Amino acid sequence: MSQTQTEGTGRRKGLVVLLVSLLIGLGMSFAAAATVTASNAPNDNSAVENGAKQPADPAANLKYGQ
Protein backbone atom coordinates (compact mmCIF):
# COMPACT_ATOMS: atom_id res chain seq x y z
CA MET A 1 0.00 0.00 0.00
CA SER A 2 2.82 2.44 0.80
CA GLN A 3 4.38 1.76 -2.60
CA THR A 4 1.20 2.95 -4.35
CA GLN A 5 1.22 6.17 -2.34
CA THR A 6 4.88 6.75 -3.21
CA GLU A 7 4.19 6.28 -6.94
CA GLY A 8 1.29 8.72 -6.79
CA THR A 9 3.38 11.28 -4.92
CA GLY A 10 6.23 10.99 -7.44
CA ARG A 11 3.85 11.45 -10.34
CA ARG A 12 2.28 14.49 -8.67
CA LYS A 13 5.72 16.03 -8.04
CA GLY A 14 6.62 15.45 -11.68
CA LEU A 15 3.47 17.18 -12.85
CA VAL A 16 4.14 20.13 -10.52
CA VAL A 17 7.69 20.48 -11.89
CA LEU A 18 6.34 20.28 -15.45
CA LEU A 19 3.71 22.93 -14.79
CA VAL A 20 6.16 25.29 -13.09
CA SER A 21 8.67 24.83 -15.92
CA LEU A 22 6.02 25.59 -18.54
CA LEU A 23 4.91 28.73 -16.72
CA ILE A 24 8.48 29.98 -16.34
CA GLY A 25 9.24 29.24 -20.00
CA LEU A 26 6.13 31.05 -21.20
CA GLY A 27 6.92 34.03 -19.00
CA MET A 28 10.47 34.23 -20.30
CA SER A 29 9.35 33.96 -23.92
CA PHE A 30 6.80 36.74 -23.49
CA ALA A 31 9.42 38.91 -21.77
CA ALA A 32 11.88 38.32 -24.61
CA ALA A 33 9.27 39.11 -27.25
CA ALA A 34 8.30 42.32 -25.44
CA THR A 35 11.93 43.38 -25.20
CA VAL A 36 12.56 42.78 -28.91
CA THR A 37 9.44 44.64 -30.03
CA ALA A 38 10.17 47.60 -27.73
CA SER A 39 13.81 48.00 -28.74
CA ASN A 40 15.03 50.51 -31.29
CA ALA A 41 18.24 50.68 -33.25
CA PRO A 42 20.47 53.70 -32.59
CA ASN A 43 19.33 55.60 -35.71
CA ASP A 44 15.68 54.56 -35.95
CA ASN A 45 14.28 58.02 -35.24
CA SER A 46 16.53 59.76 -37.76
CA ALA A 47 15.77 57.07 -40.36
CA VAL A 48 12.06 57.77 -40.00
CA GLU A 49 12.55 61.54 -40.27
CA ASN A 50 15.30 61.66 -42.89
CA GLY A 51 14.78 58.38 -44.77
CA ALA A 52 13.90 57.88 -48.40
CA LYS A 53 10.62 59.51 -49.37
CA GLN A 54 9.94 57.16 -52.29
CA PRO A 55 10.32 53.36 -52.23
CA ALA A 56 13.55 52.13 -53.80
CA ASP A 57 13.50 49.82 -56.81
CA PRO A 58 14.38 46.32 -55.55
CA ALA A 59 16.28 45.47 -58.74
CA ALA A 60 18.64 48.38 -58.08
CA ASN A 61 19.55 47.08 -54.62
CA LEU A 62 19.37 43.33 -55.08
CA LYS A 63 21.81 42.09 -57.70
CA TYR A 64 20.47 38.56 -58.14
CA GLY A 65 21.89 36.71 -61.11
CA GLN A 66 24.44 39.36 -62.00
N, CA and C atoms as an extended XYZ file, in Angstrom:
198
Properties=species:S:1:pos:R:3:atomname:S:1:resname:S:1:resid:I:1 pbc="F F F"
N         0.810       -1.191        0.000 N   MET     1
C         0.000        0.000        0.000 CA  MET     1
C         0.860        1.265        0.000 C   MET     1
N         1.969        1.259        0.748 N   SER     2
C         2.817        2.443        0.797 CA  SER     2
C         3.510        2.669       -0.545 C   SER     2
N         3.749        1.604       -1.293 N   GLN     3
C         4.379        1.756       -2.598 CA  GLN     3
C         3.460        2.504       -3.558 C   GLN     3
N         2.162        2.253       -3.499 N   THR     4
C         1.198        2.953       -4.352 CA  THR     4
C         1.157        4.437       -4.012 C   THR     4
N         1.219        4.773       -2.742 N   GLN     5
C         1.222        6.169       -2.342 CA  GLN     5
C         2.491        6.874       -2.820 C   GLN     5
N         3.616        6.169       -2.765 N   THR     6
C         4.877        6.749       -3.213 CA  THR     6
C         4.841        7.011       -4.716 C   THR     6
N         4.291        6.087       -5.491 N   GLU     7
C         4.193        6.278       -6.943 CA  GLU     7
C         3.298        7.470       -7.266 C   GLU     7
N         2.192        7.597       -6.553 N   GLY     8
C         1.292        8.723       -6.787 CA  GLY     8
C         1.929       10.040       -6.421 C   GLY     8
N         2.698       10.062       -5.339 N   THR     9
C         3.384       11.284       -4.918 CA  THR     9
C         4.449       11.676       -5.932 C   THR     9
N         5.201       10.707       -6.435 N   GLY    10
C         6.231       10.989       -7.437 CA  GLY    10
C         5.639       11.522       -8.718 C   GLY    10
N         4.511       10.978       -9.132 N   ARG    11
C         3.850       11.447      -10.345 CA  ARG    11
C         3.352       12.875      -10.149 C   ARG    11
N         2.799       13.152       -8.962 N   ARG    12
C         2.285       14.489       -8.673 CA  ARG    12
C         3.427       15.507       -8.656 C   ARG    12
N         4.555       15.131       -8.064 N   LYS    13
C         5.717       16.028       -8.041 CA  LYS    13
C         6.217       16.298       -9.456 C   LYS    13
N         6.212       15.272      -10.286 N   GLY    14
C         6.624       15.453      -11.679 CA  GLY    14
C         5.708       16.399      -12.426 C   GLY    14
N         4.416       16.283      -12.195 N   LEU    15
C         3.471       17.182      -12.846 CA  LEU    15
C         3.633       18.614      -12.361 C   LEU    15
N         3.921       18.785      -11.066 N   VAL    16
C         4.141       20.133      -10.523 CA  VAL    16
C         5.387       20.751      -11.156 C   VAL    16
N         6.456       19.980      -11.263 N   VAL    17
C         7.686       20.478      -11.888 CA  VAL    17
C         7.424       20.835      -13.350 C   VAL    17
N         6.674       20.003      -14.048 N   LEU    18
C         6.341       20.278      -15.447 CA  LEU    18
C         5.541       21.571      -15.576 C   LEU    18
N         4.550       21.743      -14.732 N   LEU    19
C         3.712       22.935      -14.793 CA  LEU    19
C         4.507       24.192      -14.472 C   LEU    19
N         5.334       24.130      -13.449 N   VAL    20
C         6.163       25.294      -13.095 CA  VAL    20
C         7.136       25.616      -14.222 C   VAL    20
N         7.729       24.607      -14.817 N   SER    21
C         8.667       24.831      -15.923 CA  SER    21
C         7.977       25.471      -17.122 C   SER    21
N         6.769       25.006      -17.436 N   LEU    22
C         6.020       25.594      -18.542 CA  LEU    22
C         5.674       27.050      -18.269 C   LEU    22
N         5.255       27.350      -17.055 N   LEU    23
C         4.908       28.732      -16.720 CA  LEU    23
C         6.128       29.647      -16.784 C   LEU    23
N         7.255       29.184      -16.277 N   ILE    24
C         8.479       29.985      -16.337 CA  ILE    24
C         8.915       30.181      -17.785 C   ILE    24
N         8.858       29.132      -18.591 N   GLY    25
C         9.238       29.240      -20.002 CA  GLY    25
C         8.346       30.197      -20.764 C   GLY    25
N         7.047       30.119      -20.532 N   LEU    26
C         6.134       31.047      -21.198 CA  LEU    26
C         6.395       32.481      -20.771 C   LEU    26
N         6.620       32.681      -19.493 N   GLY    27
C         6.917       34.028      -18.999 CA  GLY    27
C         8.179       34.588      -19.610 C   GLY    27
N         9.212       33.767      -19.707 N   MET    28
C        10.472       34.226      -20.299 CA  MET    28
C        10.312       34.519      -21.787 C   MET    28
N         9.532       33.721      -22.489 N   SER    29
C         9.354       33.960      -23.918 CA  SER    29
C         8.561       35.248      -24.162 C   SER    29
N         7.539       35.488      -23.345 N   PHE    30
C         6.796       36.738      -23.490 CA  PHE    30
C         7.670       37.947      -23.143 C   PHE    30
N         8.514       37.815      -22.127 N   ALA    31
C         9.415       38.910      -21.771 CA  ALA    31
C        10.413       39.187      -22.894 C   ALA    31
N        10.941       38.138      -23.510 N   ALA    32
C        11.885       38.319      -24.615 CA  ALA    32
C        11.202       38.968      -25.814 C   ALA    32
N         9.992       38.530      -26.123 N   ALA    33
C         9.272       39.115      -27.250 CA  ALA    33
C         8.950       40.586      -26.986 C   ALA    33
N         8.587       40.925      -25.774 N   ALA    34
C         8.295       42.318      -25.440 CA  ALA    34
C         9.548       43.184      -25.533 C   ALA    34
N        10.680       42.635      -25.123 N   THR    35
C        11.934       43.378      -25.205 CA  THR    35
C        12.329       43.637      -26.654 C   THR    35
N        12.181       42.638      -27.497 N   VAL    36
C        12.557       42.784      -28.910 CA  VAL    36
C        11.647       43.791      -29.606 C   VAL    36
N        10.355       43.727      -29.348 N   THR    37
C         9.440       44.639      -30.027 CA  THR    37
C         9.561       46.066      -29.513 C   THR    37
N        10.038       46.246      -28.290 N   ALA    38
C        10.167       47.596      -27.735 CA  ALA    38
C        11.520       48.233      -28.038 C   ALA    38
N        12.472       47.459      -28.526 N   SER    39
C        13.813       47.998      -28.739 CA  SER    39
C        13.895       48.755      -30.066 C   SER    39
N        14.784       49.710      -30.091 N   ASN    40
C        15.034       50.513      -31.293 CA  ASN    40
C        16.522       50.496      -31.594 C   ASN    40
N        16.846       50.554      -32.854 N   ALA    41
C        18.236       50.680      -33.254 CA  ALA    41
C        18.690       52.114      -32.972 C   ALA    41
N        19.994       52.360      -32.931 N   PRO    42
C        20.472       53.702      -32.589 CA  PRO    42
C        19.950       54.814      -33.506 C   PRO    42
N        19.725       54.537      -34.783 N   ASN    43
C        19.331       55.599      -35.712 CA  ASN    43
C        17.902       55.445      -36.216 C   ASN    43
N        17.053       54.769      -35.483 N   ASP    44
C        15.683       54.563      -35.951 CA  ASP    44
C        14.916       55.871      -36.114 C   ASP    44
N        15.026       56.767      -35.159 N   ASN    45
C        14.278       58.024      -35.245 CA  ASN    45
C        14.741       58.871      -36.425 C   ASN    45
N        16.047       58.962      -36.635 N   SER    46
C        16.530       59.765      -37.757 CA  SER    46
C        16.193       59.095      -39.088 C   SER    46
N        16.133       57.771      -39.129 N   ALA    47
C        15.767       57.071      -40.363 CA  ALA    47
C        14.321       57.365      -40.722 C   ALA    47
N        13.466       57.463      -39.733 N   VAL    48
C        12.064       57.767      -40.003 CA  VAL    48
C        11.928       59.199      -40.498 C   VAL    48
N        12.658       60.130      -39.892 N   GLU    49
C        12.548       61.544      -40.269 CA  GLU    49
C        13.280       61.875      -41.566 C   GLU    49
N        14.451       61.284      -41.763 N   ASN    50
C        15.303       61.656      -42.895 CA  ASN    50
C        15.432       60.571      -43.941 C   ASN    50
N        14.652       59.523      -43.851 N   GLY    51
C        14.777       58.385      -44.769 CA  GLY    51
C        14.262       58.706      -46.162 C   GLY    51
N        14.347       57.718      -47.019 N   ALA    52
C        13.898       57.881      -48.401 CA  ALA    52
C        12.403       58.183      -48.439 C   ALA    52
N        12.035       59.121      -49.274 N   LYS    53
C        10.621       59.507      -49.374 CA  LYS    53
C         9.856       58.601      -50.335 C   LYS    53
N        10.544       58.063      -51.329 N   GLN    54
C         9.938       57.155      -52.295 CA  GLN    54
C        10.539       55.768      -52.118 C   GLN    54
N         9.755       54.722      -52.327 N   PRO    55
C        10.315       53.362      -52.230 CA  PRO    55
C        11.398       53.144      -53.280 C   PRO    55
N        12.443       52.420      -52.889 N   ALA    56
C        13.546       52.126      -53.802 CA  ALA    56
C        13.171       50.938      -54.692 C   ALA    56
N        13.710       50.926      -55.898 N   ASP    57
C        13.496       49.816      -56.815 CA  ASP    57
C        14.294       48.609      -56.317 C   ASP    57
N        13.649       47.484      -56.060 N   PRO    58
C        14.376       46.320      -55.553 CA  PRO    58
C        15.474       45.842      -56.491 C   PRO    58
N        15.275       45.940      -57.781 N   ALA    59
C        16.281       45.472      -58.741 CA  ALA    59
C        17.557       46.293      -58.645 C   ALA    59
N        17.453       47.542      -58.212 N   ALA    60
C        18.640       48.380      -58.081 CA  ALA    60
C        19.470       47.983      -56.864 C   ALA    60
N        18.834       47.443      -55.842 N   ASN    61
C        19.550       47.080      -54.623 CA  ASN    61
C        19.922       45.620      -54.543 C   ASN    61
N        19.126       44.764      -55.134 N   LEU    62
C        19.372       43.329      -55.076 CA  LEU    62
C        19.910       42.862      -56.417 C   LEU    62
N        21.131       42.456      -56.443 N   LYS    63
C        21.815       42.094      -57.704 CA  LYS    63
C        21.758       40.592      -57.929 C   LYS    63
N        20.589       39.998      -57.914 N   TYR    64
C        20.465       38.559      -58.137 CA  TYR    64
C        20.766       38.220      -59.589 C   TYR    64
N        21.593       37.200      -59.784 N   GLY    65
C        21.889       36.711      -61.112 CA  GLY    65
C        22.828       37.578      -61.910 C   GLY    65
N        23.508       38.489      -61.266 N   GLN    66
C        24.441       39.363      -62.004 CA  GLN    66
C        25.851       39.132      -61.563 C   GLN    66
